[in-house]
Amino acid sequence: MLLSIVMADETMRNIGIMAHIDAGKTTTTERILFYTGKNHKIGEVDNGNATMDWMEQEQDRGITIVSAATTCYWKNHQINIIDTPGHVDFTAEVERSLRVLDGAVAVFCAVGGVEPQSETVWHQADKYRVPRIAYINKMDRTGADFFNVLDDIKKKLGANPIPVQIPMGEESSYCGNIDLVTMEEITWDAESDGTIVNRNPIKDEWTEKATIWREKLVDELSGYSDEITELFLEGEEVPLDLIKSVLRKNTINRSIVPVFVGSSLKNKGVQPVLDGVIDYLPSPEELEPVKAHSVKKDEDITIERSENGELAGLVFKIQQDKEAGALCFIRIYSGVLKTGTSVLNINKNKKERIGRVLRMNANSYEQISQVKAGDIAVVVGMKFAQTGDTIGTEGFKVLLENMDFPEPVISVAIEPKTVSDQDKMKNALENLKREDPTFKVNENSETGQLVISGMGELHLDVLVTRVLKEYKVAANVGNPQVSYRETITTPVTHNEIFEKTLGGKDNFANITLLLEPRNRGEGNIFISELKKNVLPQEFQDAVRRGVEAAFGAGSLMGYPTVDIKVTLTTANFDELKATETAYEAAGALGFDNGFSKAKPVLLEPYMNLDVICPSDYVGDVISGLTQRGGIVSSMESKPAHEHVKAQAPLVKMFGYTTTLRSQTQGRGSFAMEFSHYAPKL
């Protein structure tokens, strides 16, 4: 606790560790915590005692499910680390973390290279303009090829990777690194678990290779610095500080990606990555002002990143704690957030009291009195906050940009076994919904059945297991079901007359709606062509409410509708009988009746698949995908495996995990994410 108070003014870094599943990012984070003194012993994923995989299911499954936040210190710098999931079903966890980070360490497997989820996360980081350094891990593994991964990063990610270190040897002969910036040999002492780092002059056997790659480094950097170009052409030595400053400047503006190498499991390569975080990734104050939207002025503004400014922070994650309740992870962009004060939740327009401010170390924490601009902390005591909410003050109402999450595509019915479990389940589902914006809960109005929806089989399986085990709810769970959509295929003009006496008062509305299909993915839209003298604005708004409410269920099977344009073209207005209730009802009924006449069709979700398997089994894998209605779009051969890309209807992909395991003797893996909706065949 004293540490955070003493060192709070030191330069800060907010970084994420991001990668494909099994690239070794949690193992790397465990080494970071060990070498920075946060942990006294090294946790292992394989042993189920990794600090950052603290959830019981994470330890059982050996994967990261929720982002864990921790703070550590390296060379008088505070580093806030978010360890993110690699599995595509937990994309929202990665997305919400990247939104608040200033830099990231992208971990790649030296054998697998750029794998499917690596691409997804990389492009998410592009979206949020996050500077990155790369760490090629697992150099000790059979099939490891550092230079092949460099080519992969260039081709697949369109990035400009520049090695600042290269490995000495590979696979079982990997013994250390050559630092191309300092031109030294780096080795790690095995007996001290890599704590002792040895830097020595480069041995003769590595001199030629080191010289070649050092020249490549300087040559590459000369494209960004006239000073380096002049020194290079004159054959003079380029100063160390100049190399580092050019690397830093162009990493921050995302022109280049410095590349490090190592084997985290063998305790080699991690400390230079920490040095790289300090040397090349930005501190909060080095970044451009934050974009926001002023609620009072209704205009876009920018906010300076200063602790002297008005308070502005973003709730980027919520996690339930059995004792403390909701833990709200907040990134402060401006001002200072203090314990015991009241703030305004801008999205909800409600006051929140800051009970306690905590600095997190995975699932343990230390209490602090305040958190300043640029920092990340956890707040206890907020009642209304949800993921994506902005925290500010009454005098400074600004909204930081909202985070967009994809719609869930898979659902399952769940019902409590007893009456006493009903309240427990309601509480559990509410908590999970608050934590996870991609988790949806709907109640069927006819049957009263609860239906929960998520991003994939694994996502739902994890959520259901949490309801049953963590919240100890006895429940019956149905089989997974696909979330279909409905749309129309032809334009229709429909006239709707609503006439009813309610409570002794006549209610009348007469409207004409034009329903037209839109291109796939364009969404639903309602527009009115009427002027206010034809139909007053409040009645046009009532029609809009009715139509938009009706968007939620089509007439085929009651699934949500998509990609429909509805235009209010004409209306008859009777001043004596017109009511908002009548026009809202006419809008809803008009849409329903028009929809059923416009040749509606059922749409099913199609998924993008990335399948990784040994080459011996690729024939069986492709045959299996074809039988499930999949269409293979590309195939790429790598030394250790084949990478098959395909598209398939989600309904045919249930149980594919088991099938792939049996087809590949347990050596195959796949990632699947939503692609588009298409008419059900």
C-alpha positions in Angstrom: 0.0 0.0 0.0 2.8 2.4 0.8 4.3 1.6 -2.6 1.4 3.1 -4.5 1.5 6.3 -2.4 5.2 6.8 -2.7 5.4 6.1 -6.4 2.1 7.4 -7.8 3.9 10.4 -9.3 6.4 8.3 -11.3 5.9 7.9 -15.1 3.0 5.5 -15.8 2.2 2.9 -18.5 -1.2 1.4 -19.2 -0.6 -1.8 -21.2 -2.5 -4.9 -22.3 -1.1 -8.3 -23.1 -3.0 -9.6 -26.2 -2.7 -12.7 -28.3 -4.2 -15.8 -29.8 -5.2 -18.5 -27.3 -2.2 -20.6 -26.2 0.4 -18.1 -27.3 1.6 -17.8 -23.7 0.3 -14.4 -22.6 -0.8 -15.4 -19.1 2.5 -17.2 -18.6 4.3 -14.1 -19.8 2.3 -12.0 -17.3 3.1 -14.3 -14.5 6.8 -13.8 -15.2 6.3 -10.0 -15.3 4.7 -10.2 -11.9 7.5 -12.3 -10.6 10.4 -10.2 -12.0 8.8 -6.9 -10.8 8.5 -8.3 -7.3 4.7 -8.5 -7.2 4.8 -12.3 -6.8 7.3 -14.2 -4.7 6.9 -17.3 -6.8 6.0 -18.0 -10.4 2.4 -19.2 -11.1 1.8 -21.6 -13.9 -1.3 -22.0 -16.1 -0.7 -25.8 -16.4 -0.6 -26.1 -12.6 -3.8 -24.1 -12.2 -2.1 -21.5 -9.9 -1.6 -18.5 -12.3 -2.3 -15.2 -10.5 -4.1 -13.7 -13.4 -6.3 -16.7 -14.1 -8.0 -16.5 -10.7 -11.5 -17.6 -11.6 -12.2 -21.3 -10.8 -13.2 -22.0 -14.4 -10.1 -20.4 -15.7 -8.0 -22.7 -13.6 -10.1 -25.7 -14.6 -10.1 -25.0 -18.3 -6.5 -23.5 -18.5 -7.7 -20.4 -20.5 -8.3 -16.8 -19.6 -11.9 -15.8 -19.5 -12.1 -12.3 -17.9 -9.5 -9.5 -18.1 -7.5 -9.4 -14.9 -6.0 -6.0 -13.9 -2.9 -5.6 -11.9 -0.3 -2.9 -11.1 3.4 -3.5 -10.8 6.6 -1.3 -10.8 9.7 -1.6 -13.0 12.6 0.8 -12.9 10.6 3.5 -11.1 7.7 3.3 -13.5 4.2 2.2 -12.6 2.8 -0.3 -15.0 -0.9 -1.1 -15.1 -1.4 -4.4 -16.9 -4.6 -5.9 -18.3 -4.3 -9.6 -19.1 -7.0 -10.3 -21.8 -8.6 -13.5 -23.1 -7.4 -15.1 -26.4 -10.5 -17.0 -27.2 -12.8 -15.4 -29.8 -15.9 -16.0 -27.7 -14.5 -13.4 -25.2 -13.8 -10.7 -27.8 -15.8 -8.2 -25.7 -13.3 -8.6 -22.9 -10.4 -7.7 -25.3 -12.4 -4.9 -26.9 -13.3 -3.1 -23.6 -9.7 -3.4 -22.4 -8.1 -2.0 -25.6 -10.4 1.0 -25.4 -8.7 2.2 -22.2 -5.1 1.2 -22.9 -2.2 3.4 -24.0 -0.1 0.6 -25.4 0.0 -3.2 -25.8 2.4 -6.2 -25.9 1.3 -8.5 -28.7 2.4 -12.0 -27.9 3.0 -14.4 -30.9 3.9 -18.1 -30.8 7.2 -18.8 -32.5 5.7 -21.9 -34.0 2.2 -20.8 -34.9 3.0 -17.3 -35.9 0.1 -15.0 -36.6 -3.0 -17.1 -35.7 -6.6 -16.2 -36.3 -7.4 -14.5 -33.0 -4.0 -12.6 -33.3 -5.5 -10.9 -36.4 -8.8 -10.1 -34.7 -7.1 -8.5 -31.7 -4.6 -6.7 -33.8 -7.3 -5.1 -35.9 -9.2 -4.2 -32.7 -6.0 -2.4 -31.5 -5.9 -0.6 -34.9 -9.4 0.6 -34.3 -8.5 2.2 -30.9 -5.1 3.4 -32.3 -3.1 1.5 -29.7 0.8 1.5 -30.1 2.3 -2.0 -29.9 5.5 -3.9 -29.3 5.6 -7.5 -30.3 7.0 -10.5 -28.3 7.7 -13.7 -30.1 7.4 -16.4 -27.4 8.1 -20.1 -27.2 11.4 -20.0 -29.0 12.3 -23.3 -27.2 9.5 -25.2 -29.0 10.0 -27.7 -31.8 9.3 -25.8 -35.1 10.1 -22.4 -33.7 11.1 -19.9 -36.4 11.5 -16.3 -35.4 12.1 -14.9 -38.9 9.1 -16.7 -40.3 6.9 -15.0 -37.7 8.4 -11.6 -38.7 7.2 -12.3 -42.3 3.8 -13.4 -41.0 3.4 -10.1 -39.1 4.2 -8.1 -42.3 2.0 -10.1 -44.6 -1.1 -10.8 -42.4 -1.2 -7.8 -40.2 0.2 -5.2 -42.6 2.5 -4.0 -39.9 6.2 -3.0 -40.0 8.0 -5.2 -37.5 11.5 -4.2 -36.6 13.6 -6.7 -34.5 15.4 -5.0 -31.6 16.5 -8.4 -30.5 17.2 -11.7 -32.3 17.4 -15.2 -30.8 20.6 -17.1 -30.4 19.6 -20.5 -31.7 16.1 -22.0 -31.8 14.1 -25.0 -30.5 16.2 -26.9 -28.0 19.4 -24.9 -28.9 17.8 -21.6 -28.0 20.1 -20.1 -25.3 19.6 -16.3 -25.3 19.2 -13.1 -27.3 21.3 -10.6 -29.1 20.3 -7.0 -28.3 20.6 -5.1 -31.6 20.3 -1.7 -29.9 23.1 -2.1 -27.4 24.9 -4.9 -29.4 25.2 -7.2 -26.4 24.5 -10.9 -25.8 21.8 -11.5 -23.2 21.5 -14.8 -21.3 19.4 -15.8 -18.2 20.6 -17.7 -15.2 18.4 -20.9 -14.9 19.1 -21.5 -11.2 17.6 -18.1 -10.2 14.5 -18.7 -12.4 15.9 -16.1 -14.9 16.1 -13.4 -12.2 19.8 -12.9 -13.0 20.3 -11.4 -16.5 23.7 -11.5 -18.0 24.8 -8.9 -20.6 28.1 -9.7 -22.3 30.0 -8.9 -25.5 28.8 -10.9 -28.5 30.7 -14.1 -29.1 32.5 -14.6 -32.4 29.9 -17.3 -33.6 27.1 -14.7 -33.5 29.0 -11.6 -34.6 28.3 -11.8 -38.4 24.5 -12.4 -37.8 24.4 -9.6 -35.2 26.1 -7.2 -37.6 23.8 -7.9 -40.5 20.6 -7.4 -38.4 22.0 -4.3 -36.7 22.6 -2.8 -40.1 19.0 -3.7 -41.1 17.8 -2.0 -37.9 19.8 1.2 -38.5 18.8 1.2 -42.2 15.1 0.9 -41.4 15.3 3.7 -38.8 17.1 6.0 -41.2 13.9 6.2 -43.1 12.4 8.0 -40.1 15.4 10.1 -39.1 17.7 12.4 -41.3 20.2 12.4 -38.4 20.5 8.6 -38.5 20.7 8.7 -42.3 23.7 11.1 -42.2 25.6 9.1 -39.6 24.8 5.8 -41.5 26.1 7.2 -44.8 29.2 8.6 -43.2 29.9 5.2 -41.6 29.8 6.6 -38.1 28.3 4.9 -35.0 24.7 5.8 -34.3 24.3 6.8 -30.6 22.2 4.6 -28.4 19.9 7.4 -27.3 19.2 8.4 -30.9 18.2 4.9 -31.8 15.9 4.6 -28.8 14.2 8.0 -29.4 13.5 7.3 -33.0 12.1 3.8 -32.1 10.0 5.4 -29.4 8.6 8.2 -31.5 7.6 5.9 -34.4 6.2 3.2 -32.1 3.9 5.7 -30.5 2.7 7.0 -33.9 2.2 3.3 -34.9 4.6 3.5 -37.9 6.7 0.6 -36.5 6.5 -2.4 -34.1 9.6 -3.2 -32.2 10.0 -7.0 -31.9 11.4 -8.9 -28.8 11.9 -12.6 -28.5 12.1 -15.2 -25.7 10.6 -18.2 -24.0 8.5 -17.2 -21.0 8.1 -20.7 -19.8 11.9 -21.1 -19.7 12.3 -17.7 -18.0 14.1 -16.1 -20.9 13.2 -12.8 -22.6 10.7 -11.2 -20.2 12.8 -8.4 -18.6 13.8 -6.9 -22.0 10.0 -6.8 -22.8 9.5 -4.8 -19.6 12.3 -2.5 -20.7 10.6 -2.1 -24.1 7.3 -1.1 -22.4 9.2 1.7 -20.6 11.4 2.7 -23.6 8.9 2.5 -26.5 5.3 2.6 -25.3 3.7 6.0 -24.3 2.8 7.4 -21.0 -0.7 8.8 -20.7 0.3 12.4 -21.1 2.2 11.7 -24.4 -1.1 10.8 -26.1 -3.4 13.2 -28.0 -6.4 14.7 -26.2 -9.4 12.4 -25.6 -12.4 12.7 -27.9 -15.7 13.2 -26.1 -19.2 14.6 -26.6 -20.5 17.6 -24.6 -24.0 16.8 -23.4 -24.9 20.5 -22.7 -23.5 21.9 -26.0 -24.4 18.8 -28.0 -21.1 18.8 -29.8 -17.9 16.8 -30.1 -15.0 18.1 -28.0 -11.6 17.0 -26.8 -10.4 16.7 -23.3 -6.8 17.4 -22.2 -5.2 14.5 -20.2 -4.5 16.5 -17.0 -5.2 15.9 -13.3 -5.9 19.6 -13.1 -8.9 19.3 -15.4 -12.5 18.4 -14.7 -13.2 14.8 -13.8 -13.8 12.4 -16.7 -13.5 8.7 -16.5 -14.8 5.6 -18.3 -16.2 2.4 -16.6 -14.6 -0.2 -18.9 -15.4 -3.3 -16.8 -17.6 -4.5 -13.9 -16.8 -7.6 -11.9 -18.9 -9.0 -9.0 -17.2 -9.6 -5.7 -18.9 -11.7 -3.0 -18.0 -9.4 -0.2 -17.6 -5.9 -1.8 -20.3 -6.2 -4.5 -19.8 -4.6 -7.9 -16.1 -3.7 -8.6 -16.1 -0.9 -11.3 -12.9 -0.7 -13.2 -12.4 2.9 -14.2 -9.9 4.7 -16.5 -9.5 8.3 -15.5 -8.8 10.6 -18.4 -9.0 13.9 -16.7 -9.1 15.2 -13.1 -8.9 13.3 -9.9 -11.3 10.8 -8.4 -11.3 10.7 -4.5 -12.6 8.3 -2.0 -15.8 9.4 -0.3 -16.9 12.0 -2.9 -20.0 12.0 -5.1 -19.7 11.9 -8.9 -22.3 12.0 -11.7 -22.9 9.0 -13.9 -23.4 10.9 -17.2 -25.1 8.1 -19.1 -27.7 7.4 -16.3 -27.8 11.1 -15.1 -27.6 9.8 -11.5 -25.3 10.6 -8.7 -22.9 7.9 -7.5 -21.0 7.8 -4.3 -17.3 6.6 -4.4 -17.1 4.3 -1.4 -13.5 3.0 -1.8 -10.8 3.3 -4.5 -8.7 0.2 -4.9 -5.5 -0.8 -6.8 -6.0 -4.3 -8.1 -3.6 -7.2 -8.2 -5.7 -9.8 -10.1 -8.2 -10.8 -7.4 -6.5 -9.1 -4.4 -6.3 -5.4 -3.9 -4.9 -2.5 -1.8 -6.9 0.6 -0.8 -5.8 4.0 -2.0 -7.2 7.5 -1.3 -7.5 8.8 -4.9 -6.8 8.0 -8.6 -5.5 10.7 -11.0 -5.7 11.3 -14.7 -4.0 8.6 -16.7 -4.4 5.9 -14.1 -6.6 2.8 -13.8 -8.3 1.8 -10.6 -11.3 0.0 -9.1 -14.2 1.8 -7.4 -16.5 0.2 -4.9 -19.9 1.7 -4.0 -21.4 2.7 -7.4 -25.0 1.4 -7.8 -26.0 2.3 -11.3 -22.8 2.0 -13.4 -22.6 -0.3 -16.3 -19.8 -1.1 -18.7 -19.3 1.9 -21.0 -20.7 4.6 -18.7 -18.9 7.9 -18.3 -18.2 9.3 -14.8 -18.0 13.1 -14.5 -19.5 16.1 -12.6 -22.7 18.2 -12.8 -20.6 21.1 -14.2 -18.8 19.0 -16.8 -21.2 16.6 -18.5 -19.3 14.9 -21.3 -19.7 11.4 -22.8 -16.6 9.4 -23.7 -17.3 7.3 -26.8 -19.5 4.3 -26.2 -18.1 0.8 -26.9 -19.9 -1.2 -29.6 -20.3 -4.9 -29.1 -21.7 -7.5 -31.6 -25.1 -9.1 -31.1 -25.1 -12.5 -29.5 -25.9 -15.4 -32.0 -26.6 -18.4 -29.7 -29.2 -18.9 -27.0 -30.2 -21.4 -24.4 -33.3 -21.7 -22.2 -32.7 -21.8 -18.4 -35.2 -22.2 -15.6 -34.9 -22.5 -11.8 -35.8 -25.9 -10.4 -37.5 -24.5 -7.3 -39.3 -21.3 -6.3 -36.5 -20.5 -3.9 -34.0 -20.5 -6.8 -36.0 -17.9 -8.7 -34.6 -14.9 -6.8 -31.1 -16.4 -6.8 -31.2 -16.8 -10.6 -32.6 -13.3 -11.1 -29.7 -11.9 -9.0 -27.1 -14.1 -10.8 -28.3 -13.1 -14.3 -28.5 -9.4 -13.4 -24.9 -9.5 -12.1 -23.6 -11.3 -15.2 -25.5 -8.9 -17.5 -23.9 -5.9 -15.7 -20.5 -7.5 -16.1 -20.8 -8.7 -19.7 -22.3 -6.5 -22.4 -22.5 -9.4 -24.9 -24.7 -11.4 -22.5 -28.4 -10.9 -23.0 -31.4 -12.2 -21.0 -34.9 -12.3 -22.5 -38.2 -13.6 -21.0 -40.6 -15.2 -23.5 -43.9 -13.2 -22.8 -46.0 -16.3 -23.7 -44.3 -19.1 -21.9 -42.5 -17.1 -19.2 -39.3 -19.0 -20.1 -36.0 -17.3 -19.6 -33.6 -17.3 -22.6 -30.0 -16.3 -22.3 -27.8 -15.4 -25.3 -24.1 -15.2 -25.9 -21.3 -15.1 -28.4 -20.7 -18.9 -28.8 -21.0 -22.3 -27.2 -18.0 -21.7 -24.9 -19.2 -18.3 -23.9 -22.6 -19.7 -22.9 -21.1 -22.7 -21.3 -19.0 -20.5 -19.0 -21.9 -18.3 -18.1 -24.2 -21.2 -17.4 -21.5 -22.9 -15.3 -21.1 -19.6 -13.3 -24.9 -19.5 -12.6 -24.9 -23.1 -11.4 -21.6 -23.2 -9.5 -20.6 -19.6 -8.5 -24.1 -18.5 -7.7 -25.2 -22.0 -6.6 -28.5 -21.8 -8.5 -30.3 -25.2 -9.1 -31.5 -24.9 -12.7 -32.6 -26.8 -15.8 -30.7 -25.8 -18.9 -31.9 -26.5 -22.4 -29.9 -27.3 -25.5 -28.2 -24.3 -27.4 -30.4 -22.7 -30.0 -29.4 -20.4 -32.9 -30.6 -16.8 -32.8 -32.4 -16.4 -36.1 -33.5 -13.1 -37.7 -36.4 -12.2 -40.0 -36.6 -9.8 -43.0 -38.6 -9.0 -46.1 -37.8 -9.6 -49.7 -40.2 -7.3 -51.6 -41.6 -3.7 -51.1 -45.1 -3.4 -49.7 -47.4 -0.4 -49.1 -49.9 -1.1 -46.3 -52.7 1.1 -45.0 -53.6 0.6 -41.3 -56.7 1.9 -39.6 -56.9 1.7 -35.8 -60.3 2.5 -34.2 -61.1 1.6 -30.6 -63.0 3.0 -27.7 -60.9 2.9 -24.5 -62.2 4.2 -21.2 -65.2 5.9 -22.9 -62.9 7.8 -25.3 -62.6 7.2 -29.1 -59.1 6.4 -30.3 -58.5 6.7 -34.1 -55.5 6.6 -36.4 -55.2 6.1 -40.2 -51.7 5.7 -41.6 -50.0 4.3 -44.7 -46.6 2.6 -44.3 -44.1 1.6 -47.1 -41.9 -1.3 -46.1 -38.8 -1.9 -48.2 -35.9 -4.4 -47.9 -32.4 -3.0 -47.3 -29.0 -4.5 -48.0 -27.8 -7.1 -45.5 -26.2 -5.5 -42.5 -27.7 -2.0 -43.0 -30.2 -2.4 -40.1 -33.7 -1.1 -39.6 -34.7 2.5 -40.2 -37.9 4.5 -39.8 -38.5 7.8 -41.6 -41.5 10.0 -42.0 -42.3 12.0 -45.2 -45.1 13.9 -43.5 -45.0 17.6 -42.6 -46.2 18.7 -39.2 -49.3 20.4 -40.7 -50.4 17.0 -42.1 -49.7 15.1 -38.9 -48.4 16.8 -35.7 -44.9 15.8 -34.6 -46.1 14.0 -31.4 -48.2 11.6 -33.5 -45.4 11.0 -35.9 -43.2 10.2 -32.9 -45.9 7.8 -31.7 -45.9 6.0 -35.0 -42.1 5.7 -34.8 -42.4 4.2 -31.3 -44.9 1.6 -32.5 -42.9 0.6 -35.5 -39.6 0.4 -33.6 -41.2 -1.7 -30.9 -42.6 -4.0 -33.6 -39.0 -4.4 -35.1 -38.4 -6.7 -32.1 -40.5 -9.6 -33.5 -41.3 -10.7 -37.0 -44.5 -12.5 -38.0 -42.8 -15.8 -39.2 -41.5 -17.2 -35.9 -41.2 -14.1 -33.6 -37.4 -13.5 -34.2 -36.1 -9.9 -34.3 -36.3 -8.3 -37.8 -33.4 -6.8 -39.6 -32.6 -4.6 -42.7 -36.0 -3.1 -43.2 -36.8 0.5 -44.2 -40.2 1.8 -43.0 -41.6 5.0 -44.4 -44.7 6.8 -43.1 -46.1 8.1 -46.4 -49.6 9.4 -45.6 -51.9 9.8 -42.6 -55.5 11.0 -42.0 -55.8 13.2 -39.0 -59.0 13.5 -37.0 -58.4 16.2 -34.3 -61.2 15.0 -32.1 -60.3 11.3 -32.1 -56.5 11.3 -32.6 -54.5 10.0 -29.6 -50.8 9.1 -29.3 -52.0 5.6 -28.1 -53.9 5.1 -31.4 -51.0 6.1 -33.6 -48.5 4.0 -31.7 -50.8 1.0 -32.0 -51.3 1.7 -35.7 -47.6 1.9 -36.2 -47.0 -1.5 -34.5 -50.0 -3.2 -36.3 -49.2 -1.6 -39.6 -45.6 -3.0 -39.5 -46.8 -6.5 -38.5 -49.4 -6.7 -41.2 -47.2 -5.1 -43.8 -44.4 -7.4 -42.9 -46.5 -10.6 -43.4 -47.4 -9.4 -46.9 -43.8 -8.5 -48.0 -42.6 -12.1 -48.6 -40.7 -12.5 -45.3 -37.8 -14.9 -45.0 -35.9 -16.5 -42.0 -32.2 -15.5 -41.8 -29.6 -17.7 -40.1 -26.2 -16.6 -38.8 -23.2 -17.7 -40.8 -19.8 -17.9 -39.0 -16.2 -17.3 -40.0 -14.1 -20.4 -39.1 -10.4 -20.7 -38.6 -9.3 -24.3 -38.2 -5.7 -25.2 -37.2 -4.8 -28.9 -37.6 -1.8 -31.1 -38.5 -1.4 -31.6 -42.2 -2.1 -35.4 -41.9 -5.7 -34.7 -40.9 -6.5 -31.7 -43.2 -8.5 -33.9 -45.7 -10.8 -35.2 -42.9 -11.2 -31.7 -41.6 -12.2 -30.2 -44.9 -14.6 -33.1 -45.6 -16.2 -32.7 -42.2 -16.7 -29.0 -42.8 -18.3 -29.6 -46.2 -20.7 -32.1 -44.6 -21.8 -29.3 -42.2 -22.6 -26.9 -45.0 -19.2 -25.1 -44.8 -17.5 -23.5 -47.7 -13.7 -23.4 -47.5 -12.3 -20.1 -48.7 -8.6 -20.6 -48.3 -5.9 -22.9 -46.9 -2.4 -22.0 -45.8 0.4 -24.5 -45.1 2.8 -23.8 -42.2 5.7 -26.0 -41.0 3.8 -27.3 -38.0 0.2 -27.2 -39.2 -2.5 -26.3 -41.8 -4.7 -23.2 -41.5 -8.1 -23.7 -43.0 -10.5 -20.7 -43.4 -14.2 -21.4 -44.0 -17.8 -20.1 -43.6 -20.6 -22.3 -42.2 -24.1 -21.9 -40.8 -24.0 -21.8 -37.0 -26.8 -24.3 -36.6 -24.6 -27.0 -38.2 -21.6 -26.2 -36.0 -22.9 -27.4 -32.6 -20.7 -30.0 -31.2 -17.9 -29.3 -33.7 -15.3 -29.1 -30.8 -15.8 -32.8 -30.1 -15.8 -33.7 -33.8 -12.6 -31.9 -34.5 -10.8 -33.5 -31.6 -11.8 -36.9 -32.8 -10.8 -36.1 -36.4 -7.3 -34.8 -35.4 -6.6 -37.0 -32.3 -7.0 -34.0 -30.1 -4.4 -31.9 -32.0 -6.8 -29.6 -33.9 -8.3 -26.3 -32.7 -10.6 -23.7 -34.1 -12.0 -20.2 -33.6 -15.4 -19.1 -34.8 -17.0 -15.6 -35.0 -20.1 -14.2 -36.5 -19.9 -13.2 -40.2 -23.3 -12.3 -41.5 -27.0 -13.4 -41.8 -28.2 -15.2 -44.9 -31.6 -16.8 -45.9 -32.0 -20.2 -44.2 -31.7 -22.9 -46.8 
